Amino acid sequence: MSLLLLQNWDISSKVSCPRRRAPTCIAFVSEKTTSHRNYLMQQQISVITLGIADLSRSRRFYVEGFGWSPVFENDEIIFYQMNGLMLGTWLGRALEADMQRTGLARPGAFALAHNVASREEVQAVLDRLSRFGGRILRAGDAPPHGGFRGYVADPDDHAWEIAWNPAWPISPEGFVTFRA
Amino acid sequence: MSLLLLQNWDISSKVSCPRRRAPTCIAFVSEKTTSHRNYLMQQQISVITLGIADLSRSRRFYVEGFGWSPVFENDEIIFYQMNGLMLGTWLGRALEADMQRTGLARPGAFALAHNVASREEVQAVLDRLSRFGGRILRAGDAPPHGGFRGYVADPDDHAWEIAWNPAWPISPEGFVTFRA
């Protein structure tokens, strides 16, 4: 467990971080007030929010294509409970307003990956998604680092890699673990 | 458990999907060969890959700012083991080559969120990240839907929401669950 330091704050010897599983503990101690707070910085992503143009068009790709079930939906956002985090598909103008930033571009410089359990599933899932509003960017083939993968863009041009990576185990709950 | 159908494939009554926790089961049965395959479509994201311009600049934000530990790094990519999925930061030109697509734009139409355990942590984490190459997009304040949040862009202009959402529990392992 590592202790990190904020500028203008100091670490007090009185501060001890609670023991939990593998977080980084940041001890904030005000130089002025000598009050202190412990924050546990978890290595954790809570939500991925994709800016979209049309809820029903996006919904078709995720619900009918991937076969996923929304856990919440209203007239501007749909949430899906994923493997220890949430996926949100939100109207782009609402995301821009929340972020206080305009001009969000598509396609953005990122990719999401959905790993599957076998090599043969890669192209089958790509083909399936292409029938529900997706567009194949790269048909399934073998990358230099091993395994098998292809890419499909969702209806809002967000890229999904569909990959078989035999080195990285996927638990029955969908939790993915790195192995070298 | 729902059974979904691929075009040009049919569902056989002989096909039964294994029982696991909450996946959608897709039974693929070839009309021509009568061979069949069962695929379990997990509601799962395996990897988030961010296209970046400079590895060491990005590393500073994630390793020194967030305090996260890489699980793998070479001269073009760094992987972080997150809560049941991987975060990858990969040189943008390599991501474009892998995706067979050029012109990936920043800022893209998406946001990642890192939820914290208390309201007061939101601004503290935003301030901390801004000292390690981040740029505040929105200072912490209360959104209409409750809680508290702000936004910070990483050194490659990818948006992170830092949020306190008391409705969504976070387990000690960092797994986030939706609650209405």
Interface residues (C-beta under 8 A of the other chain):
Chain A: S2 L4 L6 Q7 R20 R21 P23 T24 I26 F28 R37 Y39 L40 M41 Q42 Q43 Q44 I45 S46 V47 I48 T49 L50 G51 I52 E64 F66 G67 W68 S69 V71 F72 F79 Y80 Q81 M82 N83 G84 L85 M86 L87 G92 L95 D98 M99 Q100 R101 G103 L104 A105 R106 P107 G108 A109 F110 A111 L112 A113 H114 N115 V116 A117 E120 E121 A124 V125 D127 R128 R131 L137 R138 P143 Y151 D156 H158 A159 E161 A163 N165 W168 I170 P172 E173 G174 F175 V176 T177 F178 A180
Chain B: S2 L4 L6 Q7 R20 R21 T24 I26 F28 R37 Y39 L40 M41 Q42 Q43 Q44 I45 S46 V47 I48 T49 L50 G51 I52 E64 F66 G67 W68 S69 V71 F72 F79 Y80 Q81 M82 N83 G84 L85 M86 L87 G92 L95 D98 M99 Q100 R101 G103 L104 A105 R106 P107 G108 A109 F110 A111 L112 A113 H114 N115 V116 A117 E120 E121 A124 V125 D127 R128 R131 L137 R138 P143 Y151 D156 H158 A159 E161 A163 N165 W168 I170 S171 P172 E173 G174 F175 V176 T177 F178 A180
